[in-house]
Amino acid sequence: MKPYRVEYVQLAGWETNEVGLWVAENDDWLLLRHIPADYAVDGYVLLVKEHIVSRKPHRDRKQVEQVLKLKGIQPELPPHFAFLELVEMMRWVEQRYGLVEFAHEEESSFFGWIAQVDAVHLWIDFLTPKGIRDVHQEDDKPFLLSEIQVIKFDTDYFNSIKMLWQHKSRQKLLKPSDN
């Protein structure tokens, strides 16, 4: 039987825990149903295990578990999910959910599409909070793959930013030409 437990996970360099309902894990990844606050479940969070400092029980864990059970929240895998290597995992999220969100530090998340990747670097076309695509330029600073700690997907904010971008893209296509 699949365990039903809320995890409080401390990542290297992060002051606050990533919290979620345990869904699955392998040697490299921990997949949680994301709990950003109290009893709210919002999408999924994939944590790179090599960046996990601790996974410790929290005094409120049992109560949160009880409320989630009462709400009928299950630790279900996303459809067609499989653990992959980092870049392939990011590509899977991008293909399945329309873009990818990741973080390499607590203070900032990045949204967008993979533009280019090599053995150690990642370049992306950013999606801004205003729903505007910022296409990768040759002189953009890359992300180090080894520093990526978290991938999130299917959260309310993630889906909202994506819908805003899709709406603006459609509006741009429908706008009459000035020629």
C-alpha positions in Angstrom: 0.0 0.0 0.0 1.2 3.5 -0.9 2.2 5.6 2.1 0.2 8.7 3.0 2.5 11.2 4.5 3.2 14.9 4.3 6.9 15.7 3.8 8.8 18.7 5.1 11.9 19.0 3.0 14.9 21.3 3.6 16.9 22.1 0.6 20.5 23.3 0.6 20.6 27.1 1.0 16.9 27.5 1.6 15.4 28.9 4.8 11.9 27.5 4.4 10.8 23.9 3.8 9.2 22.6 0.6 6.1 20.9 1.8 4.0 18.3 0.0 2.1 15.1 0.1 4.5 12.2 -0.8 3.7 10.7 -4.2 6.8 8.8 -5.4 10.6 8.8 -5.3 13.6 7.2 -6.8 17.4 7.6 -6.2 17.4 11.0 -7.8 14.0 12.6 -7.3 11.3 13.2 -4.8 7.8 13.9 -6.2 5.3 15.7 -4.0 1.8 17.1 -4.4 2.8 20.7 -3.5 1.4 22.3 -0.3 2.3 26.0 -0.4 0.4 26.9 2.7 -1.7 25.1 5.4 -4.0 22.6 3.7 -3.9 23.9 0.1 -2.6 21.5 -2.4 -1.4 23.1 -5.6 0.2 21.2 -8.4 3.4 19.1 -8.1 7.0 19.7 -7.0 9.9 17.6 -8.0 12.9 17.9 -5.8 16.5 16.9 -6.9 17.5 14.6 -4.0 21.2 15.6 -4.1 20.1 19.1 -2.9 18.0 17.8 0.1 19.6 18.6 3.4 16.9 17.0 5.5 13.5 15.4 5.5 12.1 15.6 9.0 8.7 15.1 10.6 6.8 18.3 11.5 4.6 18.7 14.5 1.6 19.6 12.3 2.1 16.7 9.9 -0.6 14.4 11.2 -3.2 17.1 11.3 -2.3 18.2 7.7 -2.5 14.5 6.6 -5.9 14.2 8.3 -7.3 17.3 6.6 -6.0 16.2 3.2 -7.6 12.8 3.6 -10.9 14.5 4.6 -10.7 16.6 1.5 -10.1 13.4 -0.6 -6.6 14.5 -1.8 -4.7 11.5 -3.0 -1.0 11.0 -3.7 -1.6 10.4 -7.4 1.1 10.4 -10.1 0.5 12.8 -12.9 -0.7 11.0 -16.1 2.1 9.4 -18.0 4.7 10.3 -15.4 8.1 8.5 -15.2 11.3 9.6 -13.5 13.9 10.8 -16.0 17.2 12.6 -16.0 17.1 16.3 -15.3 16.9 17.7 -18.8 14.5 15.0 -20.0 12.3 15.6 -16.9 12.2 19.3 -17.8 11.4 18.5 -21.4 8.6 16.1 -20.2 7.1 18.9 -18.1 7.4 21.4 -21.0 5.7 19.0 -23.5 3.0 17.8 -21.1 2.2 21.2 -19.4 3.2 23.7 -22.0 6.2 25.2 -20.3 8.6 24.4 -17.4 9.1 26.1 -14.0 12.3 25.5 -12.1 14.4 27.1 -9.3 18.0 27.0 -8.3 17.6 29.1 -5.2 14.7 29.9 -2.9 14.2 33.5 -3.9 13.3 33.0 -7.6 11.5 30.6 -10.0 12.0 30.7 -13.7 9.3 29.9 -16.3 9.8 29.2 -19.9 10.9 26.8 -22.6 14.3 25.1 -23.1 16.1 26.9 -25.8 19.5 25.2 -25.7 21.3 22.7 -23.4 24.8 21.2 -23.2 26.4 18.9 -20.7 26.5 21.5 -18.0 24.4 24.5 -19.0 20.7 25.4 -19.8 19.4 28.4 -21.7 15.7 29.1 -21.8 13.3 31.4 -23.5 11.7 33.1 -20.5 8.1 33.6 -19.8 7.7 36.9 -17.8 5.1 37.4 -15.1 3.3 39.6 -17.6 2.9 36.7 -20.0 5.5 37.8 -22.5 7.9 35.5 -24.1 11.5 36.7 -23.8 13.5 34.7 -26.5 17.0 33.5 -25.7 19.7 35.7 -26.9 23.3 34.6 -27.7 24.8 36.6 -24.8 22.2 35.4 -22.2 23.8 33.9 -19.1 23.0 30.2 -18.8 21.9 28.2 -15.8 24.1 25.5 -14.4 22.2 22.2 -14.5 23.9 21.1 -11.3 22.4 24.0 -9.4 18.7 23.3 -10.4 17.0 22.1 -7.2 13.3 22.1 -7.9 10.9 21.7 -10.8 7.2 22.7 -10.3 4.3 22.1 -12.6 0.5 22.3 -12.8 0.3 24.9 -10.0 -2.3 27.7 -10.1 0.4 30.4 -10.8 2.0 28.2 -13.4 -1.3 27.7 -15.3 -2.2 31.3 -14.9 1.0 32.6 -16.5 0.6 30.1 -19.3 -3.0 31.2 -20.0 -2.0 34.8 -20.0 0.8 34.1 -22.5 -1.6 32.0 -24.7 -4.2 34.9 -24.6 -1.6 37.5 -25.5 -0.3 35.3 -28.3 -3.8 34.9 -29.8 -4.4 38.6 -29.5 -1.2 39.3 -31.4 -2.2 36.9 -34.2 -5.7 38.5 -34.4 -4.4 42.1 -34.4 -4.7 43.7 -37.9 -1.4 44.4 -39.6 -0.3 48.1 -39.8 0.9 47.7 -43.4 
